[in-house]
Amino acid sequence: MPSRALLASYRRLFAAPGATAFTLAGLLGRLALSMNGVSLVVLLAERRGSYALAGTVSAAGLVTGAIGMPLLGRLVDRHGQSRVAVPAALYTVVPLTALLLCVHLGAPDWTLYLCWAASAAAPNLGGMARSRWAHLYRDDPAARHLANSFEQALDELCFMAGPVLAMLLCTTVAPEAGLLAAGTLGSTGALLFAAQRRTEPPLPARPLPGQRHGSPLRVPGLRVLTLTFLATGMVFGATEITTVAYADALGHKAAAGPLLGLVAAGSCLAGLLFGLLTPRRAPGARFLLGVAAMAAVLLLPLTAGLGGAGLVALGAALFAAGTATAPTMVTGMTLVQELLPQRQFNEGMAVAVSGIVVGISAGAALAGTLAERAAPGTGYALPAGAAALALLIALTGRRHLRASEDAPLAAENGARVVSASV
């Protein structure tokens, strides 16, 4: 019965014509994104025999992706989703193909960095999907809350299934199979997504001559959110590396995958259930509560790890820790939509996601260093500390988050027009 009620609540989102089509198309692209990291590491470790090389090449892609995503988001805001997503999707095929050729032909290592960095121009389909939901339900805050919760659950599902699928392809077919599949799914998903024109948000009115809007980071609230998301990304990156190292230290390295799956499962379930709740507090207040809850529950893995409670207890603690991240992310994305004008939606969401990406990279690097020098389980102090840092940042900038309450997304509805030149 609870599952039927859950399905019925989310089914109403898809009453909007075209919603199912763009959701399924975007899901392909996001699944591909979740496959990339594991596929690259397995490929380079197998063909070049170096995990160190694989890690640094992957980090180069994360850095350029963090820079490139906001730039692509700005282009989307100015020219529309389809006019940017199609060439971006076709372009990414080129450096990905070049990377595979360089690996096959034994090209110098610097070519791998160059190719992987150049492939970071993939369109941010998650952000574009959230932008579509915001447009479809611009007059219905409850539906937008439901849609943001659904999108967060999809992200978690992709990051549970993607690495598993990538590993299966890389180990049973060929080391190159994971990246080949990811490239095919990503390009196909982006092209199908762009083809759904009837749900694409219209371009806003063109600015008056001489009028400049500048970076969305000029909005103080977005700066607070981005820094908070950076610390949250450190939680994700540090948790992943620490869990792998801890399971390996106990002689059960294969258990790391299921343990990390429990984190994603907790977040996915919490995201779906959170969407069913009727928001009674302002988004800024909900965000602070979410970050506070995340800081509290991340003490559980630390306690389990340091106390030597074993993998079962650690799994339960990681599941609980996951349940606090989804509400935080859902409310954070809602705040991005409310803090910014519609003309900067995609760029603003890309900036927020870039903060997460940088945080993941930093958290993973710190956790890897700590895992080599400290006792097993000590690394869980990093995600706990990063969550506390996120709470400190959010509390320090809370007045800027409250400012969004005076400028709801619906205030711009009357200003939205389709550009005559498109």
C-alpha positions as CSV (number, residue, x, y, z in Angstrom):
1,M,0.0,0.0,0.0
2,P,2.7,2.6,0.9
3,S,4.4,1.8,-2.5
4,R,1.1,2.4,-4.3
5,A,0.6,5.7,-2.5
6,L,4.2,6.7,-3.5
7,L,3.6,5.9,-7.1
8,A,0.3,7.7,-7.2
9,S,1.9,10.8,-5.7
10,Y,4.7,10.9,-8.3
11,R,2.4,9.9,-11.2
12,R,0.8,13.3,-11.2
13,L,4.1,14.9,-12.3
14,F,3.8,13.1,-15.6
15,A,0.4,14.5,-16.4
16,A,2.2,17.2,-18.2
17,P,2.6,16.3,-21.9
18,G,6.2,15.3,-22.8
19,A,7.3,14.9,-19.2
20,T,7.9,11.2,-19.5
21,A,9.8,11.5,-22.7
22,F,12.4,14.1,-21.5
23,T,12.8,12.2,-18.2
24,L,13.6,8.9,-19.9
25,A,16.0,10.6,-22.4
26,G,17.7,12.5,-19.6
27,L,18.0,9.3,-17.6
28,L,20.2,7.7,-20.3
29,G,22.6,10.6,-20.2
30,R,22.9,10.7,-16.5
31,L,23.5,6.9,-16.3
32,A,26.4,7.5,-18.7
33,L,27.8,10.2,-16.5
34,S,27.8,7.8,-13.5
35,M,29.7,5.2,-15.6
36,N,32.5,7.4,-16.7
37,G,34.7,7.5,-13.6
38,V,34.8,3.7,-12.9
39,S,35.2,3.0,-16.6
40,L,38.2,5.3,-17.0
41,V,39.9,3.9,-13.9
42,V,39.5,0.3,-15.0
43,L,40.6,1.0,-18.5
44,L,43.8,2.8,-17.6
45,A,44.6,0.4,-14.7
46,E,44.3,-2.5,-17.1
47,R,45.9,-1.1,-20.2
48,R,48.5,1.2,-18.6
49,G,49.0,-0.7,-15.3
50,S,48.7,2.4,-13.1
51,Y,46.0,3.4,-10.7
52,A,47.9,6.6,-10.0
53,L,47.7,7.6,-13.7
54,A,44.0,6.7,-13.7
55,G,43.3,8.8,-10.6
56,T,45.1,11.9,-11.9
57,V,43.5,11.7,-15.4
58,S,40.2,11.4,-13.7
59,A,40.9,14.4,-11.5
60,A,41.9,16.5,-14.6
61,G,38.4,15.7,-16.1
62,L,36.7,16.7,-12.8
63,V,38.5,20.1,-12.7
64,T,37.8,21.0,-16.3
65,G,34.2,19.7,-15.9
66,A,33.8,22.1,-12.9
67,I,34.9,25.0,-15.1
68,G,33.1,23.9,-18.3
69,M,29.7,23.1,-16.8
70,P,28.8,26.7,-15.8
71,L,30.0,28.0,-19.2
72,L,27.7,25.5,-21.0
73,G,24.9,26.5,-18.6
74,R,25.3,30.1,-19.6
75,L,25.1,29.2,-23.3
76,V,21.9,27.2,-22.5
77,D,20.4,30.2,-20.8
78,R,21.2,32.4,-23.7
79,H,20.4,30.1,-26.7
80,G,18.1,27.4,-25.4
81,Q,18.7,23.7,-24.4
82,S,18.4,22.1,-27.8
83,R,20.7,24.5,-29.6
84,V,23.5,23.8,-27.1
85,A,22.9,20.2,-26.1
86,V,23.0,18.8,-29.7
87,P,26.5,20.2,-30.7
88,A,27.8,19.5,-27.2
89,A,26.7,15.9,-27.3
90,L,28.2,15.4,-30.8
91,Y,31.4,17.2,-29.8
92,T,32.1,15.0,-26.8
93,V,32.3,11.9,-29.0
94,V,35.5,13.3,-30.6
95,P,37.8,13.5,-27.5
96,L,36.3,10.3,-26.1
97,T,37.2,8.4,-29.3
98,A,40.6,10.1,-29.3
99,L,41.2,8.8,-25.7
100,L,40.4,5.2,-26.7
101,L,42.7,5.5,-29.7
102,C,45.5,6.9,-27.6
103,V,45.2,4.1,-25.1
104,H,45.1,1.5,-27.9
105,L,48.1,3.0,-29.7
106,G,50.2,3.5,-26.6
107,A,50.3,7.3,-27.0
108,P,52.2,9.4,-24.3
109,D,50.4,10.0,-21.0
110,W,49.9,13.7,-21.6
111,T,47.5,12.8,-24.5
112,L,45.2,11.0,-22.0
113,Y,45.0,14.1,-19.8
114,L,44.3,16.3,-22.9
115,C,41.6,14.0,-24.3
116,W,39.8,13.4,-21.0
117,A,39.9,17.1,-20.1
118,A,38.4,18.0,-23.5
119,S,35.6,15.5,-23.0
120,A,34.3,17.5,-20.0
121,A,31.9,19.5,-22.2
122,A,29.0,17.1,-21.8
123,P,25.7,18.9,-21.3
124,N,24.3,18.9,-17.8
125,L,21.1,17.0,-18.4
126,G,20.2,16.9,-14.7
127,G,20.2,20.6,-14.5
128,M,18.2,21.0,-17.8
129,A,15.6,18.5,-16.5
130,R,15.2,20.5,-13.3
131,S,14.8,23.6,-15.4
132,R,12.0,21.9,-17.4
133,W,10.2,20.9,-14.3
134,A,10.5,24.5,-12.9
135,H,8.9,25.8,-16.1
136,L,6.2,23.2,-16.3
137,Y,5.1,23.8,-12.7
138,R,6.1,27.4,-12.4
139,D,2.8,28.2,-10.6
140,D,2.8,25.1,-8.4
141,P,5.5,25.1,-5.6
142,A,4.3,21.8,-4.3
143,A,4.8,20.1,-7.7
144,R,8.2,21.7,-8.0
145,H,9.2,20.3,-4.6
146,L,8.0,16.9,-5.7
147,A,9.9,17.1,-9.0
148,N,13.1,18.2,-7.3
149,S,12.8,15.2,-5.0
150,F,12.2,12.9,-7.9
151,E,15.3,14.2,-9.7
152,Q,17.4,13.7,-6.7
153,A,16.2,10.1,-6.4
154,L,17.0,9.6,-10.1
155,D,20.5,10.8,-9.5
156,E,21.0,8.3,-6.7
157,L,19.6,5.5,-8.8
158,C,22.0,6.3,-11.6
159,F,25.0,6.4,-9.2
160,M,24.0,3.0,-7.8
161,A,23.5,1.3,-11.2
162,G,26.1,3.1,-13.3
163,P,29.3,1.9,-11.7
164,V,27.9,-1.7,-11.4
165,L,27.0,-1.7,-15.2
166,A,30.4,-0.2,-16.0
167,M,32.3,-2.8,-14.0
168,L,30.3,-5.6,-15.6
169,L,31.1,-4.4,-19.1
170,C,34.8,-3.7,-18.4
171,T,35.4,-7.1,-16.8
172,T,33.3,-9.3,-18.9
173,V,33.5,-7.7,-22.4
174,A,36.7,-5.5,-22.6
175,P,38.3,-2.7,-20.6
176,E,37.2,-0.3,-23.3
177,A,33.5,-1.4,-23.2
178,G,32.5,0.8,-20.2
179,L,33.6,4.0,-21.9
180,L,32.2,3.0,-25.2
181,A,28.8,2.3,-23.6
182,A,28.9,5.5,-21.6
183,G,29.7,7.5,-24.7
184,T,26.9,5.9,-26.7
185,L,24.3,6.3,-23.9
186,G,25.4,9.9,-23.2
187,S,25.2,11.1,-26.7
188,T,22.0,9.3,-27.5
189,G,20.4,10.5,-24.3
190,A,21.4,14.1,-24.9
191,L,20.1,14.1,-28.5
192,L,16.8,12.5,-27.5
193,F,16.5,15.0,-24.7
194,A,17.1,17.9,-27.0
195,A,14.5,16.6,-29.4
196,Q,11.7,17.0,-26.8
197,R,11.0,20.6,-27.8
198,R,7.6,21.0,-26.4
199,T,8.8,20.9,-22.8
200,E,11.8,23.1,-23.4
201,P,11.6,26.3,-21.4
202,P,11.3,29.4,-23.6
203,L,14.1,31.9,-23.6
204,P,13.5,34.9,-21.4
205,A,13.1,38.4,-22.8
206,R,16.3,39.7,-24.3
207,P,18.1,42.2,-22.0
208,L,17.9,45.8,-23.0
209,P,20.9,47.3,-24.9
210,G,23.7,47.9,-22.4
211,Q,22.1,45.8,-19.7
212,R,24.4,43.2,-18.2
213,H,23.4,40.5,-15.8
214,G,26.9,39.2,-14.8
215,S,27.7,35.9,-13.1
216,P,25.0,34.3,-10.9
217,L,27.7,34.2,-8.2
218,R,27.0,37.8,-7.7
219,V,23.9,36.6,-5.8
220,P,25.2,36.2,-2.2
221,G,22.8,33.3,-1.6
222,L,24.3,31.3,-4.5
223,R,27.8,31.8,-3.1
224,V,26.6,30.4,0.3
225,L,24.9,27.4,-1.5
226,T,28.0,26.7,-3.7
227,L,30.3,26.7,-0.7
228,T,27.9,24.5,1.2
229,F,27.7,22.1,-1.7
230,L,31.5,22.1,-2.0
231,A,31.7,20.8,1.6
232,T,28.9,18.3,0.9
233,G,30.9,17.1,-2.1
234,M,33.8,16.5,0.3
235,V,31.4,14.3,2.3
236,F,30.6,12.2,-0.8
237,G,34.3,11.8,-1.9
238,A,35.7,11.1,1.5
239,T,33.0,8.6,2.3
240,E,33.6,6.6,-0.9
241,I,37.4,6.3,-0.5
242,T,37.2,5.7,3.3
243,T,34.6,2.9,2.9
244,V,36.8,1.2,0.2
245,A,39.9,1.5,2.4
246,Y,38.0,0.3,5.5
247,A,36.5,-2.8,3.9
248,D,39.9,-3.6,2.4
249,A,41.6,-3.3,5.8
250,L,39.1,-5.8,7.2
251,G,39.8,-8.2,4.3
252,H,36.4,-7.7,2.6
253,K,37.2,-5.2,-0.2
254,A,34.3,-6.6,-2.3
255,A,31.9,-5.4,0.4
256,A,32.7,-1.8,-0.4
257,G,30.4,-1.7,-3.4
258,P,27.3,-2.9,-1.4
259,L,28.2,-0.6,1.5
260,L,28.3,2.5,-0.8
261,G,25.1,1.2,-2.4
262,L,23.5,1.5,1.0
263,V,24.4,5.2,1.1
264,A,22.8,5.8,-2.2
265,A,19.8,3.7,-1.3
266,G,19.2,5.7,1.9
267,S,19.5,8.9,-0.1
268,C,17.2,7.7,-2.8
269,L,14.5,6.5,-0.4
270,A,14.7,9.7,1.7
271,G,14.4,11.8,-1.5
272,L,11.3,10.1,-2.6
273,L,9.7,10.3,0.8
274,F,10.8,13.9,1.3
275,G,8.9,14.8,-1.9
276,L,5.6,13.6,-0.4
277,L,5.9,16.1,2.5
278,T,4.2,19.4,2.3
279,P,6.8,22.1,2.9
280,R,5.7,24.2,5.9
281,R,8.9,26.1,6.3
282,A,10.7,28.5,4.0
283,P,13.4,26.9,1.8
284,G,16.2,28.7,3.6
285,A,15.0,27.2,7.0
286,R,14.5,23.8,5.5
287,F,18.0,23.9,4.0
288,L,19.6,24.7,7.4
289,L,17.6,21.8,9.0
290,G,18.8,19.4,6.3
291,V,22.5,20.4,6.7
292,A,22.2,20.1,10.5
293,A,20.7,16.6,10.1
294,M,23.5,15.6,7.7
295,A,26.1,16.8,10.2
296,A,24.4,14.8,13.0
297,V,23.9,11.5,11.2
298,L,27.5,11.4,9.8
299,L,28.7,10.9,13.3
300,L,27.2,7.4,13.0
301,P,29.7,6.0,10.5
302,L,32.5,7.6,12.4
303,T,31.4,5.9,15.6
304,A,31.0,2.5,13.8
305,G,34.4,2.8,12.1
306,L,36.4,3.9,15.2
307,G,34.5,1.4,17.4
308,G,35.2,-1.6,15.2
309,A,31.5,-2.4,15.1
310,G,31.9,-4.5,11.9
311,L,30.5,-4.2,8.4
312,V,26.9,-4.9,9.2
313,A,26.7,-2.1,11.7
314,L,28.7,0.2,9.4
315,G,26.2,-0.6,6.6
316,A,23.3,0.5,8.8
317,A,25.2,3.7,9.8
318,L,26.0,4.5,6.1
319,F,22.3,3.9,5.1
320,A,21.2,6.3,7.9
321,A,23.9,8.8,6.8
322,G,22.5,8.7,3.2
323,T,19.0,9.6,4.3
324,A,20.1,13.1,5.3
325,T,21.8,14.1,2.1
326,A,18.8,13.9,-0.3
327,P,16.6,16.5,1.6
328,T,19.6,18.8,1.7
329,M,20.2,18.5,-2.0
330,V,16.6,18.8,-2.9
331,T,16.1,22.0,-0.9
332,G,19.4,23.4,-2.1
333,M,18.3,23.0,-5.8
334,T,14.9,24.6,-4.9
335,L,16.8,27.5,-3.4
336,V,18.9,27.9,-6.6
337,Q,15.7,28.2,-8.6
338,E,14.3,30.7,-6.2
339,L,17.4,32.9,-5.8
340,L,18.0,33.3,-9.4
341,P,16.0,34.8,-12.3
342,Q,14.9,32.3,-14.9
343,R,17.5,33.6,-17.4
344,Q,20.2,32.2,-15.2
345,F,18.7,28.9,-14.1
346,N,21.0,26.5,-16.0
347,E,24.2,28.4,-15.2
348,G,23.3,28.7,-11.6
349,M,22.5,25.0,-11.2
350,A,25.8,24.2,-13.1
351,V,27.7,26.4,-10.6
352,A,26.2,24.5,-7.7
353,V,27.0,21.1,-9.3
354,S,30.5,22.3,-10.0
355,G,30.9,23.0,-6.3
356,I,29.9,19.4,-5.5
357,V,32.3,18.1,-8.2
358,V,35.3,20.0,-6.7
359,G,34.3,18.9,-3.2
360,I,34.2,15.2,-4.3
361,S,37.7,15.5,-5.8
362,A,39.1,17.2,-2.7
363,G,37.4,14.8,-0.3
364,A,38.6,11.8,-2.2
365,A,42.2,13.1,-2.3
366,L,42.2,13.9,1.5
367,A,40.6,10.5,2.4
368,G,43.2,8.6,0.2
369,T,46.0,10.3,2.0
370,L,44.5,9.7,5.5
371,A,43.8,6.0,4.6
372,E,47.5,5.3,4.1
373,R,48.6,7.0,7.3
374,A,45.9,6.3,9.9
375,A,44.1,3.4,11.5
376,P,41.1,1.9,9.6
377,G,37.9,3.9,10.3
378,T,39.7,7.1,11.1
379,G,38.9,8.4,7.7
380,Y,35.2,8.7,8.6
381,A,36.3,11.8,10.6
382,L,36.6,13.6,7.2
383,P,33.0,13.3,6.0
384,A,31.8,14.2,9.6
385,G,34.1,17.2,9.6
386,A,33.0,18.3,6.1
387,A,29.4,18.1,7.1
388,A,30.1,20.2,10.1
389,L,31.9,22.7,7.8
390,A,28.8,22.7,5.6
391,L,26.6,23.5,8.6
392,L,28.9,26.3,9.7
393,I,28.9,27.9,6.2
394,A,25.1,27.6,5.9
395,L,24.6,29.2,9.4
396,T,27.0,32.0,8.6
397,G,25.2,32.9,5.4
398,R,21.7,32.1,6.5
399,R,20.4,35.7,6.0
400,H,21.2,35.4,2.3
401,L,19.2,32.2,2.1
402,R,16.3,33.9,3.7
403,A,16.4,36.6,1.0
404,S,15.0,34.1,-1.5
405,E,11.7,34.2,0.3
406,D,11.1,37.7,-1.0
407,A,11.8,36.7,-4.6
408,P,9.9,33.5,-5.4
409,L,10.3,31.9,-8.7
410,A,6.8,32.7,-9.7
411,A,7.6,36.5,-9.6
412,E,9.2,36.2,-13.0
413,N,6.4,34.3,-14.7
414,G,5.0,37.3,-16.3
415,A,8.4,38.3,-17.8
416,R,8.9,35.0,-19.7
417,V,8.6,35.2,-23.5
418,V,9.8,33.1,-26.4
419,S,12.5,34.9,-28.3
420,A,11.2,35.8,-31.8
421,S,14.5,34.9,-33.3
422,V,14.4,31.2,-32.2
